Amino acid sequence: MATTSGSGGSLPPGGLKKLAGFSLADLEAVRLVLRGDSVIDWHRLDFADLDEVDAFLRAHELDPNDEHDAARLQHLKQESIGYLRRQFHYPVPKPVEEASVRDLLLLASTKGHRQACACTILKAIHVIHHLEGRELLFLLPFSDQEVFRIVEEKVFRVIGHMLAKGLPVVEFVGGRKNRDSLFTKLLSKQETIAAQVYDKLRFRIVTRTPEDLLPTLEYLTKHLFPFNYVVPAQSTNSIFSLREICEGHPHLAPMLQHMQVGAHEEIGNTENSFSAGNYRIIHFVVDMPVRLADDLLAAAPAAAAGLGRAGFVICEFQLVDQATDQANERGEASHDAYKGRQKRAVMRRLHLGDREDRVDSQRLIQPKRES
């Protein structure tokens, strides 16, 4: 586990974006992360220009100015259109078919039939890129530990840049869940299997104040991970109501009427049965795109050709402000209390299974006294 800390200081020009500078695209992105929605359920995008489009593509580890990445984007577009035609006989207007992926992202931010068509193609691209990136990692001859190292280097680089710029991150902790913790997690939840453990890699970011949380989250969606690869239904936000923040802010309030996917709902509170009722956190899971080095790709089998140069790795993020983080470490909300509840549940399950005549699980884990 690695830990680094930062301190205060005024924000330099080009620091975190203030709420008054949020665009509709920014607000939609952070809302999707907080709620754990799926971009497949969206009906439009909100990019204003090619600069915003290119930043979005770079968050996917795709450089539109790189000839290999440009070819990759063209491949994804053709695969998407081919799928839609084969399976649904989907009609694609010629101007849409001939548009680049960059242009499709802008077109999906307009209105009309071509806009709807562009969105449909982009949704298929989203899935195809993800599937092929997953397949690429599966084919490469290296271990999970090597993959985790690549993710950690990426996260540490971005967070280190934030600290160097004086952005309001007062603490950052990153690391890998140890084997015993993985065993305990798998044993504690009936529905969990090894493939569904999302926090083998986890990162916790502590901001200076609650007001820094949303701008920090917006920064992460631009520089660390694209919002559309947040894992649906795995988000928790028990710190604030995004809707109430928007309603109380003169710049954000008019945007509420333009929000999509349950605009009037405030969800994103996936429960953890072992967390205390007063525990507060922003938690979400990302399938992180990582750029693979040429020497790693050179070792890939022929079947990996055409799958691009980016793989995807699941990791968990926690975001919290300093005061809330300190409150979380007191009493029943503390990590030690959480682990105690989890261990008691595991021992109950191991010892009794699903028997009705369960005995006090606390007694089961107490050491016997010497007579």
C-alpha distance (Angstrom), angle and dihedral (degrees) to the residues before:
residue distance angle dihedral
M1 . . .
A2 3.78 . .
T3 3.78 125.9 .
T4 3.77 131.3 -171.6
S5 3.78 132.1 172.5
G6 3.77 135.5 -156.5
S7 3.77 133.0 -164.4
G8 3.76 138.1 -144.7
G9 3.76 131.3 -78.5
S10 3.76 133.2 134.9
L11 3.77 118.0 -68.2
P12 3.80 114.5 -103.3
P13 3.79 121.7 -133.1
G14 3.77 109.4 -74.7
G15 3.80 93.3 30.8
L16 3.77 124.9 129.8
K17 3.79 115.2 -21.3
K18 3.79 112.6 -109.6
L19 3.80 118.7 -129.5
A20 3.80 88.5 -110.7
G21 3.80 87.6 62.4
F22 3.81 96.6 49.4
S23 3.78 115.4 121.0
L24 3.79 123.2 -150.4
A25 3.82 87.2 -102.6
D26 3.82 90.3 55.3
L27 3.79 92.5 49.2
E28 3.79 93.5 46.8
A29 3.82 90.5 49.7
V30 3.81 96.5 52.0
R31 3.80 90.5 42.3
L32 3.80 91.2 55.1
V33 3.82 90.1 50.8
L34 3.82 93.4 48.3
R35 3.80 93.9 46.2
G36 3.79 98.7 39.2
D37 3.81 92.4 -127.9
S38 3.80 126.8 161.8
V39 3.79 121.1 -114.9
I40 3.82 87.4 -143.0
D41 3.83 87.0 76.0
W42 3.80 92.8 56.8
H43 3.80 120.7 102.6
R44 3.81 99.4 -160.4
L45 3.80 146.3 10.5
D46 3.80 127.7 -129.9
F47 3.80 107.7 -144.2
A48 3.80 114.2 148.6
D49 3.81 100.7 -163.3
L50 3.79 145.9 -11.3
D51 3.81 92.4 -84.9
E52 3.82 89.4 63.7
V53 3.80 90.5 44.6
D54 3.80 92.6 51.2
A55 3.83 91.7 48.7
F56 3.81 88.5 52.5
L57 3.81 91.6 50.8
R58 3.80 92.2 48.0
A59 3.80 89.1 54.3
H60 3.82 84.3 61.3
E61 3.83 89.6 53.6
L62 3.81 89.1 -107.8
D63 3.79 116.9 128.3
P64 3.83 109.7 -159.0
N65 3.82 89.4 -156.9
D66 3.81 92.8 56.7
E67 3.80 113.1 91.6
H68 3.81 93.6 -143.7
D69 3.80 91.9 50.4
A70 3.80 91.3 45.3
A71 3.81 88.2 53.9
R72 3.81 89.0 48.4
L73 3.81 90.9 54.0
Q74 3.80 90.6 49.0
H75 3.81 89.9 50.5
L76 3.81 91.3 50.9
K77 3.79 91.7 50.2
Q78 3.80 92.7 50.3
E79 3.82 91.8 46.6
S80 3.79 90.4 50.4
I81 3.79 95.5 49.4
G82 3.80 90.9 44.5
Y83 3.80 90.9 52.9
L84 3.80 93.1 48.5
R85 3.80 91.8 49.7
R86 3.81 95.1 45.6
Q87 3.77 97.1 46.9
F88 3.81 103.9 30.0
H89 3.82 106.4 15.4
Y90 3.79 83.6 -122.8
P91 3.83 112.1 -172.1
V92 3.79 113.2 -132.7
P93 3.82 117.1 -167.9
K94 3.79 112.1 -125.6
P95 3.86 94.7 -118.4
V96 3.81 88.6 54.7
E97 3.80 93.4 46.1
E98 3.79 91.2 50.9
A99 3.81 94.5 47.2
S100 3.81 119.2 103.7
V101 3.80 119.5 -118.7
R102 3.80 88.1 -105.4
D103 3.80 89.5 56.1
L104 3.81 91.2 44.8
L105 3.81 89.8 57.1
L106 3.80 89.7 53.4
L107 3.80 92.2 43.2
A108 3.81 90.0 52.2
S109 3.81 86.8 58.8
T110 3.82 93.6 60.4
K111 3.82 131.2 65.1
G112 3.77 137.7 -98.0
H113 3.79 139.0 46.4
R114 3.80 95.3 -46.3
Q115 3.80 89.6 51.8
A116 3.82 91.2 54.2
C117 3.81 90.0 46.8
A118 3.81 91.8 50.5
C119 3.82 90.3 51.1
T120 3.79 91.3 51.5
I121 3.81 92.4 51.4
L122 3.82 92.0 46.5
K123 3.80 92.3 51.5
A124 3.79 90.0 55.8
I125 3.83 89.8 46.1
H126 3.81 89.0 53.0
V127 3.81 91.2 56.8
I128 3.81 96.9 40.1
H129 3.83 93.2 49.6
H130 3.79 90.4 49.0
L131 3.79 94.3 47.4
E132 3.80 93.6 47.7
G133 3.80 92.2 45.8
R134 3.79 89.3 53.1
E135 3.79 90.7 48.0
L136 3.81 90.5 50.2
L137 3.81 92.0 57.9
F138 3.79 90.6 46.9
L139 3.82 91.1 55.2
L140 3.80 97.2 46.9
P141 3.82 116.2 96.5
F142 3.77 101.3 -125.6
S143 3.78 137.5 97.3
D144 3.80 133.0 -102.9
Q145 3.79 88.3 -108.3
E146 3.79 91.3 59.9
V147 3.81 90.5 48.4
F148 3.81 90.9 48.9
R149 3.80 89.8 52.4
I150 3.82 90.4 56.5
V151 3.82 90.9 51.6
E152 3.80 92.6 46.7
E153 3.79 91.6 51.0
K154 3.80 90.1 52.4
V155 3.81 94.6 47.8
F156 3.81 94.0 44.0
R157 3.81 90.1 49.6
V158 3.82 93.2 53.4
I159 3.81 95.5 42.7
G160 3.80 90.5 44.3
H161 3.80 88.8 54.6
M162 3.81 89.7 51.4
L163 3.79 90.7 52.1
A164 3.80 92.2 46.7
K165 3.83 89.9 53.2
G166 3.80 91.3 51.7
L167 3.81 95.0 -113.8
P168 3.82 113.9 165.7
V169 3.82 99.3 -93.8
V170 3.81 107.1 130.0
E171 3.80 96.7 176.0
F172 3.79 137.8 15.3
V173 3.78 125.5 -175.8
G174 3.79 124.1 -178.2
G175 3.75 133.7 171.3
R176 3.76 151.1 115.9
K177 3.79 125.7 -77.9
N178 3.81 109.3 -111.9
R179 3.80 122.2 -122.7
D180 3.79 96.1 -103.8
S181 3.80 90.8 52.0
L182 3.81 89.6 50.8
F183 3.81 90.8 50.5
T184 3.81 91.3 50.0
K185 3.79 93.2 48.3
L186 3.79 93.3 49.8
L187 3.80 91.9 48.2
S188 3.79 95.0 46.4
K189 3.81 98.8 59.9
Q190 3.76 122.9 55.4
E191 3.80 94.8 -153.0
T192 3.81 97.0 47.5
I193 3.80 123.9 104.4
A194 3.79 127.3 176.5
A195 3.82 93.0 -98.8
Q196 3.82 89.8 58.6
V197 3.80 98.2 54.7
Y198 3.78 100.7 114.9
D199 3.79 100.3 178.5
K200 3.79 104.0 62.7
L201 3.79 80.5 116.0
R202 3.80 114.7 35.2
F203 3.79 135.0 171.3
R204 3.80 129.0 -168.6
I205 3.81 121.8 -160.7
V206 3.80 121.1 -168.8
T207 3.81 117.9 -162.5
R208 3.78 126.9 -157.3
T209 3.83 96.7 -116.6
P210 3.82 138.4 6.2
E211 3.81 88.2 -108.2
D212 3.81 89.1 63.8
L213 3.82 94.2 59.9
L214 3.80 100.8 82.0
P215 3.83 95.3 42.2
T216 3.82 89.5 48.4
L217 3.79 91.3 50.2
E218 3.82 90.5 49.2
Y219 3.82 89.4 51.0
L220 3.81 91.6 51.8
T221 3.81 92.5 52.3
K222 3.79 88.9 55.4
H223 3.79 101.5 41.6
L224 3.81 108.6 23.2
F225 3.80 112.6 26.8
P226 3.81 136.1 1.0
F227 3.80 111.9 -111.7
N228 3.81 92.7 -128.9
Y229 3.81 92.8 68.7
V230 3.78 94.9 60.2
V231 3.82 106.1 123.0
P232 3.83 108.4 -110.1
A233 3.83 120.2 -118.0
Q234 3.82 93.0 14.4
S235 3.82 100.1 96.2
T236 3.79 129.6 107.5
N237 3.79 126.6 -171.8
S238 3.78 112.5 175.0
I239 3.83 97.2 150.1
F240 3.80 104.9 73.8
S241 3.79 145.1 -6.8
L242 3.78 109.2 -108.6
R243 3.77 90.8 -160.5
E244 3.81 92.3 55.3
I245 3.81 90.7 49.2
C246 3.81 90.3 51.6
E247 3.80 93.7 45.9
G248 3.81 90.4 52.9
H249 3.80 95.5 47.8
P250 3.83 118.6 80.6
H251 3.81 93.6 -148.5
L252 3.81 97.2 45.6
A253 3.81 100.4 38.1
P254 3.85 95.8 75.3
M255 3.82 89.4 53.0
L256 3.80 93.6 63.2
Q257 3.79 92.7 79.7
H258 3.81 89.6 57.5
M259 3.80 96.8 50.6
Q260 3.80 118.4 115.7
V261 3.83 135.1 -148.5
G262 3.80 106.3 42.2
A263 3.78 96.7 -18.0
H264 3.81 92.2 -176.0
E265 3.80 96.6 46.0
E266 3.78 125.6 97.1
I267 3.79 105.1 -158.4
G268 3.77 136.2 140.2
N269 3.79 101.3 106.4
T270 3.78 105.5 127.6
E271 3.78 104.0 -178.6
N272 3.80 125.6 -129.4
S273 3.78 108.6 -158.4
F274 3.80 92.2 -148.8
S275 3.83 96.7 53.0
A276 3.79 118.4 99.4
G277 3.80 118.6 -112.8
N278 3.81 91.2 -113.9
Y279 3.80 95.7 49.6
R280 3.83 111.2 118.2
I281 3.79 125.7 -164.7
I282 3.80 146.8 138.2
H283 3.78 106.2 -129.9
F284 3.78 130.7 173.1
V285 3.79 140.1 157.1
V286 3.80 124.0 -130.2
D287 3.78 131.2 -167.2
M288 3.78 91.7 -141.8
P289 3.81 119.4 -147.3
V290 3.80 110.7 -137.0
R291 3.78 127.4 -171.8
L292 3.79 112.0 -125.9
A293 3.79 120.0 -142.0
D294 3.78 120.0 -114.4
D295 3.83 92.7 -115.4
L296 3.81 90.2 57.2
L297 3.79 92.1 48.0
A298 3.80 90.3 48.5
A299 3.81 88.5 64.4
A300 3.81 92.4 54.4
P301 3.80 120.9 109.8
A302 3.80 120.9 -110.2
A303 3.82 90.0 -97.9
A304 3.82 88.8 70.1
A305 3.79 93.1 63.1
G306 3.78 110.9 113.5
L307 3.82 94.8 21.7
G308 3.77 94.0 104.7
R309 3.79 130.4 -124.8
A310 3.82 101.0 -79.7
G311 3.78 128.7 84.2
F312 3.81 130.3 -172.5
V313 3.79 127.4 -122.0
I314 3.81 126.0 -175.9
C315 3.80 116.0 -126.5
E316 3.79 137.0 162.2
F317 3.79 127.1 -127.8
Q318 3.78 130.0 -162.1
L319 3.78 120.2 -167.3
V320 3.80 122.2 -171.8
D321 3.79 139.5 150.9
Q322 3.81 121.0 -113.6
A323 3.82 98.1 -107.6
T324 3.80 92.8 48.3
D325 3.79 90.9 46.0
Q326 3.79 90.6 54.5
A327 3.82 91.2 47.9
N328 3.80 89.6 50.9
E329 3.80 90.2 60.6
R330 3.79 94.3 59.7
G331 3.81 127.0 87.6
E332 3.79 121.5 -34.5
A333 3.81 92.7 -6.3
S334 3.81 92.9 62.5
H335 3.78 122.7 111.3
D336 3.80 91.7 -118.5
A337 3.80 91.2 54.5
Y338 3.81 90.0 47.4
K339 3.80 92.5 51.5
G340 3.79 90.3 47.4
R341 3.81 92.0 55.7
Q342 3.78 90.8 46.3
K343 3.82 93.8 49.7
R344 3.80 92.5 49.0
A345 3.80 89.5 53.2
V346 3.81 91.2 49.4
M347 3.81 93.0 50.0
R348 3.80 90.7 47.8
R349 3.80 90.4 51.8
L350 3.82 94.9 44.6
H351 3.79 93.7 47.2
L352 3.78 101.7 39.0
G353 3.78 107.7 16.5
D354 3.79 108.7 -164.7
R355 3.80 97.5 -26.1
E356 3.79 115.9 142.9
D357 3.82 94.8 -142.4
R358 3.77 94.0 71.2
V359 3.77 117.6 169.7
D360 3.75 125.9 -146.4
S361 3.80 104.4 -64.5
Q362 3.78 91.3 -155.6
R363 3.80 89.9 63.9
L364 3.80 91.0 51.6
I365 3.77 94.5 62.9
Q366 3.81 97.6 43.0
P367 3.84 112.8 106.4
K368 3.77 115.1 -116.0
R369 3.76 115.0 -105.9
E370 3.75 118.7 -119.8
S371 3.80 111.6 -109.9
